[in-house]
Amino acid sequence: MSKREVGRCCACASELGLDVEFIKVDQNDRTTDQGKNFYNINPHGYIPALELEDGNLQREGPVTVQYLADRRPEAGLAPANGTFARYRLQEMFSFLSTEIHKGFIPLPLCASGW
């Protein structure tokens, strides 16, 4: 996951006026600004991760954006759940995640020596 995904989630939460606490994660050693090992929060090590009040954790950016949009459906940031328009949104998120973003994966892996 990238900073782009975090930016999308932050923009969505801000647009909706949601009370969300943001915690920074050091991308080198994967520790939070509170000194916690981020892998204990998200074993995949990806950002963003949204911890809900009930303790559940949402880990994927496209789903997190939809979750946030569903908190305030009257804002119209995402089509209503269960509609064909919503499936088109999910189709686009899937395309971006699997076809567009995969082209950028080798760059950090090469830099890290994989």
N, C-alpha and C positions, 0 to 999 in steps of 0.2 A: 504494500500500500504506500501511497506517496503523500507528500504534503498537499498535493492537489485534492486528495480525498478529504483530508482534514479541513482544508479551506472550504470545500463544498458543505461539509457538515456544520462548520462554524457559521457560514453565511446563512444556511437554512435556519439554524437555531436563532440567529440574530434577527432575521427577517420575521420570524414567528414570535419574537419577544419571549422565547423560552428561557427559563432560568437554568443555565447549564454552567457547570464549573469546568474549566479547562485546565488540564494538568500537562505540563511539558514533559516530553520524553527525549532524553539524549539519544540521538540516533547511533552513536558510536558504541556506547556500553549498555544501551537499553535500560537505563535507570530513569525513574521519574524525578521530577524536581523535589519530591518528598523522600527521595532516597530508596524507593522500592524497586525491585527487579520487575521490569515490565513483562517479562516472560511469565511471571506468576499471575499477571492479569490477563494477558493474551499469549498463550503458548506459541502462536504463530509469529509473534513479535511485530505484527503489523499495527500501524496506526491508521485510522482512528479506532478507538474502542469506547463504547458508550455504556457505562454502568448505570442501570436503572435503579429506581428507589427500592424495588423488590429484590435487588441483588442479581437479577439477570444481566447478562452482558451481550451487547450487540457489537459484532466485530467487523462487519464489512461495510464500507462506505456507501455503496448504492442502496443497501437495505436500510442503513442508518438514516439516510436522507429521507427515504419513504416513511420510515417509522416516525421521524420528527414531523414530517408534513402531515401525517395522520393525526398528530396531537391537536392540530388546528386546521381541520379540513376546510373551514370557511375562508381561509387565506388563499386557497386554490393553488398551492405550490405543486401539488401532484393531483392527477385525476383520482376520482373516488375509487377506493378498493373494489375489485370485482368487476370493473367496467373494462370494455375493450381498450379504451384509451390508456388505462393503467397497464394493461398487458403490453401495449406499444412502448410505454415508458420502460417497463422491465426488459423488453426486447432490446431497446437502445442501450440500457445499462449493461446488459449481457454482452452486446456487441463491443462496446467500449472496453469492458473488462477482459474479454477473451481475445479479441482481434486487434484492437488498437494498442492496449497496454502491453500485450505480450511482446510486441516489437521492441519495447524498452527494457525488458528484463535482462537480456544479456549484458547490457552496459554495466550495471552495478556488480554483476557476477564476475565479469572479466576484471574489473577493478579490484575485487576482493580476492582474486587468485583462484576462483573456481574453474 
